[in-house]
Amino acid sequence: MWQIFHKNNTSPFQIIIIGFSLVILLGSLMLMLPISTQSGTTTSFLDSLFTATSAVCVTGLVIHDTATYWSEFGQFIIILLIQIGGLGVVTVAGAFSILSGRKIGLIQRSTMQEAIAAPKVGGVVRLTGFILKTALVAEMVGAAVMLPTFWREFGLVKGVWYALFHSISAFCNAGFDLMGIKAPFSSLTDYSDNPVISLTIPLLIIIGGIGFLTWDDIRTNHLHISRYRMQSKVILTVTCGLILIPSIYFYFFEFAQAPLKERLLLSFFQAVTPRTAGFNTADLNAMSESGQSIITVLMLVGGSPGSTAGGMKITTLAVLLANAMAVFRRSEFPHFFNRRIAREIVSQAATIFMMYLTLPLAGGLIISRLEEQPILDCLFETASAIGTVGLSLGLTPQLQTASHLILIVLMFFGRVGGLTLIFATLSNTQHSSARLPQEHITVG
């Protein structure tokens, strides 16, 4: 496969998009098989495509309840797609090449570098091995912690499957669950006061969403934070803020009527999960519009670069905030931890921010018009799709074909990334060093 791409001068960005597309298509065909459903019937291509896209793009939006519609075989295909999508199609392909003993050439290394957002080509093979080991350990530990709870409730065999499924889904920030056997599309609401589930799932989400480069930094430098890369420091700082501030809001304004223990668990869980995970322990429809709006914003922000999470990325938000602070201080360059940020990065962040505002807004307006549904509900669904989150107010299963296609496009965009799509499209564009005359324009 690598040789074919190399001969056709395919760019790393194009390889990433083609890889994701092929896995989604193959997953769709597998889910169309009668063996994939509990009823033994063939699922339509659109429904299978939607589910496969949601799984590979680690989103969690579903048309059919995962537990009651799909068979064990179908659920296995879904969790396999989630694992591939969470680690990255290119990372998984690179891992097979490494395990088979094949030589990893420059084009493969360059593609793997773009896929995992590594700062340089050197060491990318070692980093790929570290990613696989980290994922395996985190998912196995998470499953082991949740196993006693599911064992008591569902028995040993099903308990093992449920623990493994939810651990992989949480670490990959996917949000697929098997709790529809209790109530369709109920997610983890039955475990709102269970500390084992309500703490393990968010911790897995955080571990997967922080990013493998950050964990590599932590492994290398341990608690010597001053030695961390500037990006790792930014990711850890912003992540803490994006968990703490919403938790405080939810604690005081959304779950004030719940008992203290459940109130704390609910607040923490709902603060973590919107940033691309898709599980919920609270009834989202019962929350205020303010609470739903905060969740919508968190869904757009997403996780970290080089992680299992999608969305705009918290580093994009951090760069924009730093740039705003630089403008307020009349400073020429934004900076973090005494390190200057290049103007090129600021321009890229602004471009990504614009896309993550306009695309879900446009999609929400179109769906609202087509379906005659409240605009806020539609924006919640489109933000969930482009943020690869999977949280829903129950609207997605009711939508028509055109609306489902819009969500599919948004999910793919959110996982692959806006810049990847742009660079893949414009990879052969000739760059000119000539500059046009400059003229002043007033803004603000």
C-alpha positions in Angstrom: 0.0 0.0 0.0 2.8 2.4 0.9 4.5 1.7 -2.4 1.4 2.6 -4.4 1.0 5.9 -2.6 4.7 6.6 -3.1 4.6 6.0 -6.8 1.6 8.3 -7.2 3.3 11.1 -5.2 0.5 11.0 -2.7 1.0 13.5 0.2 0.9 12.3 3.8 -2.3 14.3 4.3 -4.0 12.6 1.4 -2.8 9.2 2.7 -4.5 10.0 6.1 -7.8 10.9 4.4 -7.7 7.9 2.0 -6.9 5.6 5.0 -9.8 6.8 7.1 -12.2 6.6 4.1 -11.3 3.1 3.2 -11.7 1.9 6.8 -15.1 3.6 7.0 -16.2 2.0 3.8 -15.0 -1.5 4.8 -16.7 -1.1 8.2 -20.0 0.0 6.5 -20.0 -3.1 4.3 -19.4 -5.3 7.4 -22.2 -3.7 9.3 -24.6 -4.3 6.4 -24.2 -8.0 6.8 -27.3 -9.8 8.4 -25.0 -11.3 11.0 -24.2 -7.8 12.3 -27.8 -7.2 13.6 -29.7 -9.1 16.3 -32.7 -9.5 14.0 -30.6 -11.0 11.2 -31.8 -8.3 8.7 -29.6 -6.3 6.3 -29.0 -2.7 7.4 -29.2 0.0 4.8 -26.0 1.4 3.5 -26.7 4.9 4.9 -27.3 3.6 8.4 -24.2 1.4 8.2 -22.2 4.3 6.8 -23.4 6.6 9.6 -22.5 4.0 12.3 -19.1 3.2 10.8 -18.2 6.9 10.4 -19.2 7.6 14.0 -17.1 4.6 15.2 -14.0 5.4 13.1 -14.2 9.1 13.9 -14.7 8.1 17.6 -17.9 10.2 17.8 -20.7 8.1 19.3 -23.7 9.6 17.5 -25.9 6.6 16.6 -29.1 6.0 14.6 -29.7 2.6 16.2 -29.1 1.7 19.8 -25.8 -0.2 19.9 -26.9 -2.8 22.5 -30.3 -3.7 21.2 -29.9 -3.3 17.4 -26.4 -4.7 16.7 -25.5 -8.4 17.4 -22.3 -9.4 19.2 -20.6 -9.6 15.9 -21.8 -6.1 15.0 -20.7 -4.7 18.3 -17.2 -6.3 17.8 -17.0 -4.6 14.4 -17.9 -1.3 16.0 -15.4 -1.6 18.8 -12.7 -2.6 16.3 -13.5 0.5 14.2 -13.3 2.6 17.4 -9.9 1.2 18.2 -8.5 1.8 14.7 -10.0 5.3 14.6 -8.9 6.2 18.1 -5.3 5.2 17.5 -5.4 6.5 14.0 -5.5 4.5 10.8 -1.9 5.3 9.8 -0.7 4.5 13.3 -2.3 1.1 13.1 -0.9 0.5 9.6 2.5 1.5 10.8 2.2 -0.8 13.8 1.5 -3.8 11.5 4.6 -2.9 9.4 6.7 -2.7 12.5 5.4 -6.0 13.9 6.0 -7.7 10.6 9.6 -6.6 10.5 9.3 -4.4 7.4 11.5 -1.5 6.9 9.8 1.8 7.5 10.8 4.2 4.7 10.8 8.0 4.8 7.3 8.4 3.2 5.9 6.1 5.9 7.7 8.0 8.6 6.5 11.3 7.3 2.9 10.1 7.1 3.1 8.7 10.7 4.5 12.0 11.9 1.5 13.9 10.5 -0.9 11.3 11.8 0.3 11.5 15.4 1.2 15.2 15.3 4.9 14.4 16.2 7.2 17.4 16.2 9.8 15.6 13.9 10.3 12.5 11.8 13.1 11.2 14.0 11.8 8.8 16.7 8.4 8.4 15.2 8.7 4.6 15.1 9.6 4.5 18.8 6.7 6.8 19.5 4.3 4.6 17.6 5.4 1.7 19.8 4.8 3.8 22.9 1.3 4.7 21.7 0.3 1.1 21.3 1.7 0.1 24.7 0.0 3.1 26.4 -3.4 2.3 24.8 -3.2 -1.4 25.7 -2.2 -0.8 29.3 -4.8 2.0 29.9 -7.6 0.0 28.3 -6.8 -3.3 30.2 -6.5 -1.5 33.5 -9.7 0.4 32.9 -11.5 -2.8 32.0 -10.1 -4.6 35.1 -11.4 -1.8 37.4 -14.9 -1.8 35.9 -15.1 -5.6 35.6 -16.4 -6.3 39.2 -19.3 -3.9 38.7 -20.4 -5.3 35.4 -19.7 -8.9 36.6 -22.2 -8.5 39.5 -24.8 -7.1 37.2 -24.5 -9.1 34.0 -22.5 -12.2 34.8 -18.9 -13.1 34.1 -18.9 -13.5 30.3 -21.0 -10.5 29.5 -19.3 -8.5 32.3 -15.9 -9.0 30.7 -17.3 -7.9 27.3 -19.0 -4.9 28.8 -15.9 -3.9 30.8 -13.6 -4.2 27.7 -16.1 -2.5 25.3 -16.6 0.6 27.6 -12.9 0.8 28.5 -11.9 1.0 24.8 -14.7 3.3 24.0 -13.8 5.7 26.8 -10.0 5.7 26.2 -10.6 6.3 22.5 -13.1 9.1 23.4 -15.8 7.4 21.4 -18.9 7.4 23.6 -20.4 4.2 22.3 -22.1 2.2 25.1 -24.0 -1.1 25.6 -26.5 0.2 28.2 -29.5 0.3 25.9 -30.5 -3.0 27.3 -31.8 -1.0 30.3 -33.3 1.9 28.3 -32.6 2.8 24.7 -30.0 5.5 24.3 -29.6 5.8 28.1 -25.8 5.9 28.1 -24.4 5.6 31.7 -27.3 7.4 33.5 -27.9 4.4 35.6 -24.4 4.8 37.2 -24.6 8.5 38.1 -23.9 7.6 41.8 -21.5 4.8 41.2 -18.0 6.1 41.8 -16.3 3.1 40.1 -17.9 3.8 36.7 -18.3 7.6 37.2 -14.6 8.0 37.9 -13.0 5.3 35.7 -14.7 6.4 32.5 -13.7 10.1 32.8 -10.2 9.2 33.8 -9.9 7.0 30.7 -11.3 9.9 28.6 -8.7 12.3 30.1 -5.8 9.8 29.6 -6.8 9.3 25.9 -7.6 13.0 25.3 -4.4 14.5 26.7 -2.3 13.1 23.8 0.5 10.6 23.5 3.2 13.3 23.1 2.2 14.7 26.5 2.4 11.2 28.1 5.7 10.6 26.4 6.9 13.9 28.0 5.6 12.8 31.4 7.3 9.4 31.0 10.6 11.0 30.1 10.7 13.8 32.6 8.4 12.5 35.3 7.4 15.3 37.7 10.1 17.7 36.4 7.5 19.9 34.8 10.0 22.6 33.9 11.6 20.1 31.4 8.3 19.5 29.6 7.8 20.7 26.1 5.9 24.0 26.0 3.0 22.2 24.2 2.7 19.7 27.1 2.6 22.5 29.7 -0.2 24.3 27.7 -2.2 21.1 27.3 -2.0 20.2 31.0 -2.9 23.7 32.1 -5.8 24.2 29.7 -7.1 20.7 30.4 -7.3 21.4 34.1 -9.1 24.7 33.5 -11.6 23.1 31.1 -12.4 20.5 33.7 -12.5 22.6 36.8 -14.5 25.6 35.6 -17.4 23.6 34.1 -17.4 21.3 37.1 -18.0 24.3 39.4 -20.8 25.6 37.3 -22.5 22.2 37.0 -22.1 21.6 40.8 -23.8 24.9 41.8 -26.4 25.4 39.0 -27.3 22.1 37.3 -27.2 19.3 40.0 -28.0 21.2 43.2 -30.8 18.9 44.0 -28.8 15.7 43.9 -27.1 14.2 47.1 -23.6 15.4 47.7 -21.7 12.3 46.4 -23.8 12.0 43.3 -23.7 15.8 42.8 -19.9 15.7 42.8 -19.7 12.7 40.4 -22.3 14.2 38.0 -20.5 17.6 37.9 -17.1 16.0 37.2 -18.4 13.5 34.7 -20.3 16.1 32.6 -17.3 18.5 32.7 -15.0 15.8 31.2 -17.2 14.0 28.7 -18.2 16.9 26.4 -14.6 17.2 25.1 -15.1 14.4 22.5 -16.1 11.5 24.7 -19.9 11.3 24.4 -20.9 9.4 27.5 -23.3 11.0 30.0 -24.6 10.1 33.5 -27.1 13.0 33.5 -30.3 13.5 31.5 -29.1 16.2 29.1 -32.6 17.2 28.1 -33.3 18.0 31.8 -30.4 20.5 31.9 -31.0 24.2 31.4 -30.2 25.9 28.1 -27.2 27.5 29.8 -25.8 24.1 30.8 -26.5 22.7 27.3 -24.7 25.8 25.8 -21.7 25.2 28.0 -21.6 21.6 26.8 -21.8 22.8 23.2 -18.8 25.1 23.6 -16.8 22.3 25.3 -17.7 19.9 22.4 -16.3 22.3 19.9 -13.0 22.7 21.8 -12.2 19.0 21.8 -9.1 17.3 23.1 -5.4 17.6 22.4 -3.3 17.1 19.2 -2.0 13.6 18.7 -4.6 12.1 21.0 -7.6 9.8 20.6 -9.9 12.9 20.7 -11.2 15.1 17.9 -12.6 18.6 17.8 -10.9 21.9 17.3 -8.1 21.0 19.9 -7.4 22.8 23.2 -4.1 24.1 21.8 -6.0 26.0 19.1 -8.1 27.7 21.9 -4.9 28.4 23.9 -3.2 30.0 21.0 -6.1 32.3 20.3 -6.4 33.3 23.9 -2.6 34.0 24.0 -2.9 36.1 20.9 -5.8 38.1 22.4 -3.7 38.7 25.5 -0.8 39.9 23.3 -3.1 42.4 21.6 -4.3 43.7 24.9 -0.7 44.1 26.1 0.3 45.6 22.7 2.9 42.8 22.5 4.1 41.8 19.0 4.0 38.0 19.6 1.8 35.8 21.8 3.8 33.5 24.1 3.5 30.6 26.6 5.9 29.9 29.4 8.5 32.4 28.0 8.3 30.8 24.5 7.1 32.9 21.5 4.4 31.6 19.2 5.0 32.0 15.4 2.5 34.1 13.4 2.0 31.1 11.1 0.6 29.1 14.1 -1.7 32.0 15.0 -3.0 32.1 11.5 -3.6 28.4 11.4 -5.5 28.6 14.7 -7.7 31.4 13.5 -8.5 29.4 10.3 -9.4 26.3 12.3 -11.5 28.4 14.7 -13.4 29.9 11.9 -14.1 26.5 10.3 -15.3 25.0 13.6 -17.7 27.9 14.0 -19.1 28.2 10.5 -19.5 24.5 9.7 -21.6 23.4 12.7 -23.6 26.7 12.5 -24.3 26.2 8.8 -25.1 22.5 9.4 -27.4 23.3 12.3 -29.3 25.9 10.3 -29.8 23.5 7.4 -30.9 20.7 9.6 -33.2 23.0 11.6 -34.9 24.1 8.4 -35.1 20.6 6.9 -36.4 18.9 10.0 -38.4 21.9 11.5 -36.6 21.4 14.8 -35.4 24.0 17.4 -32.1 25.6 16.2 -30.4 25.1 19.6 -31.1 21.4 19.5 -29.8 21.1 16.0 -26.6 23.1 16.9 -26.1 20.7 19.8 -26.1 17.8 17.4 -23.8 19.4 14.8 -21.4 20.6 17.5 -21.4 17.0 18.8 -20.6 15.7 15.3 -17.8 18.0 14.3 -16.3 17.8 17.9 -16.5 13.9 17.5 -18.3 13.8 20.8 -21.5 11.8 20.5 -23.6 13.6 23.1 -27.2 14.0 21.8 -30.5 15.5 22.9 -32.2 12.6 21.1 -32.6 14.2 17.8 -30.1 12.2 15.6 -32.2 9.0 15.3 -35.2 11.0 14.2 -33.4 12.8 11.3 -33.9 12.3 7.6 -31.3 11.2 5.0 -30.0 14.7 4.1 -29.5 15.6 7.8 -27.6 12.3 8.5 -25.3 13.0 5.5 -24.5 16.4 7.0 -23.6 14.8 10.3 -21.4 12.2 8.5 -19.5 15.0 6.8 -19.1 16.9 10.0 -17.9 13.8 11.9 -15.3 13.0 9.2 -14.1 16.6 9.2 -13.8 16.7 13.0 -11.7 13.5 13.2 -9.4 14.0 10.2 -9.0 17.7 11.0 -9.6 20.9 9.0 -6.0 21.6 8.1 -5.4 18.0 7.0 -8.3 18.3 4.5 -7.1 21.7 3.3 -3.4 20.5 2.9 -4.6 17.3 1.2 -6.6 19.3 -1.3 -3.9 22.0 -1.9 -0.8 19.8 -1.6 0.3 20.5 -5.1 -0.4 24.2 -5.0 2.6 26.2 -6.0 3.7 28.7 -3.4 5.0 32.1 -4.5 7.5 34.2 -2.5 6.1 37.4 -4.1 4.2 39.8 -1.8 1.4 42.1 -2.8 1.4 45.7 -1.7 0.3 46.3 1.9 -2.4 48.6 2.9 -4.0 49.4 6.3 -7.5 48.2 7.2 -9.3 49.0 10.4 -10.8 46.2 12.5 -12.7 46.2 15.8 
